[in-house]
Amino acid sequence: MTPMDFKDRQTVECRVDSLAFGGEGVGRVGGMVVFVEGALPGERTAVEILHRGRKFLRGRAAEILDFSPDRVSPPCRLFGRCGGCALQHLRYESQLDWKRRQVLDILARIGGIEGIPCGAAVPSPAPYGYRNSIRLHRLPGRPPRYGFYCRDNRTLVEVRRCEIAMKAINHAIPGLAKPAGGVRGADEILLRAGADGGVVAHPGRGGARRAGRWGSIAWAKSRRPSRVSTPRSRVGRRRVRSARFPSGVGTTYNAANSSVISIDMQAKTNDTTTMRGRLDHAALR
């Protein structure tokens, strides 16, 4: 059979026997390779054809007819829409096994290297809540809302919590919708968590277009509202490296009392910045 023997949106039955690099199940229908979004190895699925390539088909699992024993309930409510995670519905031990197989397959199929010894994949001590940075993109409309790209890499889905991000980052996400001092939100924001539990946020690539004079935002874990989560920096007159705080206006959020400090940062040299802080006591809750 050829791809022309199938129609778009046609539903066919398929037995999935392996897993592709991006998390799609792989099966065959009439001798044609089919990549099935949402299906796992060992499952029999009803596949809705969405794309016909020259030598393959691509579709989604419209219905799971026989479930894999390795299928689990994904902890993220956005799984399947968000384009970040692809295997939350697969048991973690099975994820490690399939990733090992994929490495060996790539070495053999592309590199022509076969028969090399390869041990078991080393598991992570924390499969969730480990990421210390995420990049968020602004959704259209007001007030500012931020999220991740969907699986189509075109549309955005609002994110209020990311299961693989550290707790400090998830605590900071709601505050992005309420920037201090009426500063407009950036098109793109990068959140980074520090070792002390604080989070620093600043416009990402091209994000400064709508950020105006907004240089960076920092959420501090310390109970002292003057504490900024960057090492060796305090509101007042202290010098920090400009790589940490780009020139402009930033804010510091203190989770203990929901206070906000507006920081006016003026570059003095290429590698230092003088900060002057003003306590606004603006509530974010």
Summary of the structure (lengths in Angstrom):
residues: 285
radius of gyration: 23.9
end to end distance: 60.0
largest distance: 73.4
contacts: 847
relative contact order: 0.08
helix: 13%
strand: 37%
